[in-house]
Amino acid sequence: MLYSFNLNAVAVFGLIVAFTLWLSFYLGRQAKSASGFFAAGGGIHWFVNGVAFAGDYLSAASFLGICGMIAFYGYDGFLYSIGYLAGWVVALFVIAEPLKRLGRYTFADALDAQFNSRGIKLTAAISTLVVSIFYLIPQMVGAGALVKPLFGMPHWAGVVMVGAIVILIVVSAGMVSTTYVQFLKGSLLVFFSAILTLMILNRGFTASDDPALSAAQTVTKESGGSTIVNGSPQAPGSDLRPVGHLTKLPGGVEATGPLGPLEFFRVLQGSEVVLWKSTTDAATATTTYSAVPTPGAQVLRPGNLPAFKGIRSDKFTDKLNFLSLMLALFCGTASLPHILIRYYTVKDQASARKSTIVGIASIGFFYVLTLYMGLGAMTSGSLDVTNSNMAAPLLARSFNEWLFAIISAIAFTTVLGTVSGLIIAASGAVVHDLMSNFLKIDMHDANKVRVAKIASVAVGAIAIVLGIVFEKMNVNYLVGWAFSIAASANLPSLIMLLFWKRTTKQGITAAIVVGMTSSLAWILLSADTYKDVFGLPPEDAIVPFSQPGIVTIPLGFATLIAVSLLTRRRDAAPAGLVG
């Protein structure tokens, strides 16, 4: 059985969560002011902030989603890593220091620093809320995916559990506790991922021709909500056979023994790997998972993942979909509100730059490890064919139960840290941008902190509901949507404000509205949303491909330029901006 109550995992999870909550309450005394709650008073050391960047950025999508995509499709999942990491180049060389100079607490502060425009405050706050909520969805989906092996409980229970814990973390100490939770989980994630990678290399590969490992597996969803697995009523996934193996190794050997980092790929390239494909009969609600022997060389080249079929496809729209996704990943990092506000937690611009460099180093090292972990999971004999998000924890279980317990608990804290940062960004948008700056409600610091805590509870509740609704989607794919919205709504305004002196407040406002609404509308009208969210035939989708970035990001820039030229500022360019 793949899933059962695991006392070791529960114990490790309980210890980490207990320590996290203790740290939050201990640091709570530093969050009495608005500056302390939203930006940790600007007193975080640059190295701690850099690792916290990694802890914030390496979300459920990075750990669970990317490893799962690589395990099921091969190299394609790693392309997400490349896109995510490349986005930090924009953050380092374009955004880091100017953003620290312009803002105080939130993304809207930076955009509105030179204008004092209620329109910018309103649209930037709404954009922050929309992006934060879309980014919250995959984190909560990842939380639910981890509950089955930890507690033997349903998906919704894990979502509710994580939501409650995160709300406690944020309400207790705001950005101070969030920063140290992210520092803790970023350090643990990178360290234990390195340990797991070393164990994968030490184990090497083993070939097997056991037909049972390649037998099709069938899951039927009945109208009453029960699940039939391989012909027997079961709890979801409880009677699945773990899968994932090699059928041939180079030279006809049965096992390789320990492998070096580069030798690992050379051996895999000359092997035959079993991948798993699914087919669904809509009439009977039956999904059959079948083994497909695949050359290792094909696994290590792009084009297997449906989202990346444009690499090999002859269809122009497929190619546009792939380019659109890569553009969103590259541009989205420097546009995410919960990443941008972290620049306000350090004391000066030099610290912002140095913390970005530390973040890039930590994140880049981790993404290299995901390639080994994903391919290790693919060949480990421990995959759940129905849930790609569980590849990394089940890989750890193939070594021993304690490693499974630790990796599962760290994956849980990964969700905690990222969700905490997102809720802080969302609550800041509500209190600082909407209530104080847009509605001009006069609040002293204590009231701001109190209302921010109430907003945190509300945003957390919304995240819980959406995490249950989007249960079936891969968390990494969902993050691609959040990046598209962020890049379309936020990046044009931020870049043009910093580097084009003719930018006007009307141009910024229009660009945010057009970029946000167009990307959101495109996503809702796409084939993937029709199929996985609305339950409608994907061929009925209105838009020609699912990823909006290649259309909506240029549209945001074009809107800002056109509106700014029509509403040219009469005053000189603000000091400190590049002409």
Buried (B, 14 or more C-beta within 10 A) or exposed (E): EBBEEBEBBBEBBEEBBEEBBEBBEBBBEBBBBBBBBBBBBBBBBBEBBBBBBBBBBBBBBBBBBBBBBBBBBBBBBBBBBEBBBBBBBBBBEBBBBBBBBBBBBBBBBBBBBBBEBBBBBBBBBBBBBBBBBBBBBBBBBBBBBBBBBBBBBBBBBBBBBBBEBBBBBBBBBBBBBBBBBBBBBBBBBBEBBBBBBBBBBEBBBBBBEEEEBBEEBBBBBEEEEEBBBBEEEBBBBBBBBBBBBBBBBBEEEEEBEEBEEEEBBBBBBBBBBBBBEEEEEEEEEBBBBBBEEBBBEBBBBBBBBEBBBBBEBEEEEBBBBBBBBBBBBBBBBBBBBBBBBBBBBBBEBEBBBBBBBBBBBBBBEBBBBBBBBBBBBBBBBBBBBBBBBBBBBBBBBBBEEBBBBBBBBBBBBBBBBBBBBBBBBBBBBBBBBBBBBBEEEEBEEEBBBEBBBEBBBBBBBBBBBBBBBBBEBBBBBBBBBBBBBBBBBBBBBBBBBBEBEBBBBBBBBBBBBBBBBBBBBBBBBBBBBBBBBEEEEBEEBEBBBBBBBBBBBBBBBEBBBEBBEEBEBEEEBBEEBEE
